[in-house]
Each structure stands twice: as C-alpha cells, then as structure tokens.
Amino acid sequence: APERLSALTKANLAALEKLIDYNIQNGISLFRISSDLVPFGSSLAAVLPWEAENAARLRSIREKIAASGMRVSMHPGQYTVLNSPDADVVRRAEEDLLYHARVLNALAPGAQSKIVLHVGGKYGDAPAAVRRFADAYRRLDGDIRRRLVLENDGSVYTIFEVLALCQELGAPAVYDNLHNALHPADPSLPNAHWIGLCAQTWKTADGAQKIHYSQPHPVKPRGAHSDFIAIDPFLDFYHSLPAYELAIMLEVKDKNLSALKCIL
C-alpha cells in the first residue's frame, strides 16, 4: 500500500539521519547508503512523491553531509545487470539506476557521490556481453553516467577487464582487493599496481579515487566478508598503497566498529 511504503521511507530516513550524525561524531567520512532506503524504490514506490513528503528531513541530511565533507555512495544489488541478453532485465536495471541517482540527487548532488556497479555476466560470449554493457551505458541518463563507477568482481570480470571497459567509456574503476584475490587478473602483480592503473580513470570531478577493502571469512563460503577487520593485515595493505589520497571503503560485517578501529 502507498501509505505503508511512505511510512517505511519516513522511518528509514529518520534512521539514516541518526547514522549520518554518528558518522560525523566519530570521524567516519565515507559511507554507503542502503539501496533499500526507499522500499521498492524503482518499482512500486517509483511514482510516490517521497522527496516532497520528506523535504525537511532530506534537506537536513543533505546539509549535514555537505557541511561535514562526508562522501556517500550506493551499490545496487546483483540483479541490476546492464549487459543481460534479456531486454526486460536491462530495462529494470536502468530503472533501478534511475532510483539510485534520484536518492543521491536528494542527499548529495555532487558528482563525487557514486553508484558502484559490477559489469554483469559473460553469458558464454564475453566480447558480446561487454558490447551490450557499453551500449546500455551510453543509453543511460547523463546524471547516472556521471555517478557510475565499475568494480571488478570475484568470479566473472577481472580488474584488467574492468579497466579496459572503463577506459573505453570514460568511467572510473573501483578496485576490490578481495575480488582480485579470488579472481586475479595476474597473481604476480600487487594491489598497488592495479590501484595505480585505476587512478588514471578518476577525474577531478569524481573526487578522490575510491577502493574497496575486505578480508575473507575464515569459515563461510568463498567470497564472504569477514566479521571484523584484522588490523595487522589491514595495516600491511594500507602501507603498501600509493602515496596519494585514497578513499577506502571497508566491506565488513561489523561495519562501524571496524571502521573506528582502522581510523584509530
């Protein structure tokens, strides 16, 4: 029911403002906003006037993000696939990206607020799949394209393949260390090598280069993130990084607790 979706969105925005306040108080300057902020935001709730209904709250959050210098982003889920051979899947992916851009326009309008996306599948024909992605990317609304960044994944597209596509499209590349460990482009090359190449895809308007850091869970299935960040391996990684400003997004189950630990 529209009333139920509106009530959930109002509650989610109130919770988001508390999270933003927490981040400001604790010096957390990089934050991923949940794609579920507006439930069914790209489908059932797409026609709801949630911006107008929550104008005061959105303005308050937007002002806090801007004043603190916090950088926010969003990361659509695994079903947002631009290079699917199924046109209906691509259409729904485009609608989902429009929703994500709508949220960021309301909360952090600058181009530094990014939408992170994986390339998708190969479907038995990698060159054709990459061409479909490039064609779909070029059809996207310009407001989506200025936000979209592409990330390597742990089983399909290596960082080498993502870099080639980003260079063709003029989109920034996000390097994920765990995904590269699981599905390496070249096991002999260190993280810093790929991070340096990704840096060349980031323009001034995109903000500082962003990377993802995580550690594997010792028990859960391959690719699962750890419950917490073990500090010694993190520091080894941190000290191996290039000597320029980087934005490091931690992907970890305990979220803010590991963030605070790594900041300290």
Beta strands, then each sheet from edge to edge (+ up, - down):
strand 1: 30-32
strand 2: 71-74
strand 3: 114-118
strand 4: 148-151
strand 5: 173-176
strand 6: 209-213
strand 7: 246-250
sheet 1: 1+ 2+ 3+ 4+ 5+ 6+ 7+
end
